[in-house]
Structures are given as structure tokens and as C-alpha cells.
Amino acid sequence: MTPAAAPMSRPVVKNPAGLKAFRISPTDTNYFACLADPMTEGAPFLAIVEIYEPGGATPPNTHAAAYEFFYILEGEGVGLCDGVEAPLRPGSFLMIPPGKEHVVRNTGSGKLYALTVMAPNEGFAELIHAGAPVALSDEDVAVLTRALPVAA
């Protein structure tokens, strides 16, 4: 496991083409492009773009103390929490309170891209970084370039 970085002391600027991405488990149908987290920048929260393959979903999961926020950048899906199924499309968001089991599922024909923020981190950055590195596709970089400010 990679140790956490020192706390942030200066601004961080990244280019989408240079983002590191990981898949937690080889059988997972989603992977994570890391924007800001305790492992690399010393951020006190986690910010990623979660990328779901067509038909992909998160396994059902719960966070004891963390709030998790999903903002849909591209694609279509559903969020499931507490018996409520919410449609997810570009511009929509879903916020999950601590202690609530939830799933996000891609229901579209292409990939689903969600800007995901978790605060506090609650060990999720460490779990992501312990996974297998994934190369972002040209499509992934194109979506991230439209969605994120690009460094000069």
C-alpha cells in the first residue's frame, strides 16, 4: 500500500491525459481516474472520475462515516439507495449519506462517467491505489478533457 502524501501545501494542476487510473478487482466493471486524494496530493477527501463499462455497476457498498457524491458527466445510469432508484443523466447528481448501502449502474449503451467525491476519504483512496493500473482510452481522455480544466 502506498503511504499517504504530506498534507497539501500548494495548488495542484493536472492534465486529463496524465491521470492515473485503477481497477480495484480484475472482475470489476468500473475503474477510477484519480483527480485528488490523500495518496497523491494529501487531500483530506477523495475526488475521482468513476468510469463504468456498458452494463457495469459498483458492487453494493456502504461507508460508515463518508458522504459520497456522484455528478454525471456523460452516459446514462441509475443510482440505487434505500429502495429508491434514481435515473442518472449528464448534469444530474446523487449524494449518499453515511451508512446507506448503494449501487450505481450503467444502463446506457456507452460508458458512464461520474465525477465522484468522498469526504472523508475513509480508506477508499488506499483501496483504489491497491488495484491494478488501467490505461485510459482515447474516449476516456476526450470525456475528461471536456469535463475538466486542462493544464497548459
Secondary structure, DSSP 8 states (H G I E B T S, - for coil): ---------S-----GGG--EEESSTT-SEEEEEEE-TTTT--SSEEEEEEE-TT-B---B--SS-EEEEEEEES-EEEEETTEEEEE-TT-EEEE-TT--EEEEE-SSS-EEEEEEEES-TTHHHHHHTSEEE---HHHHHHHHHHS----
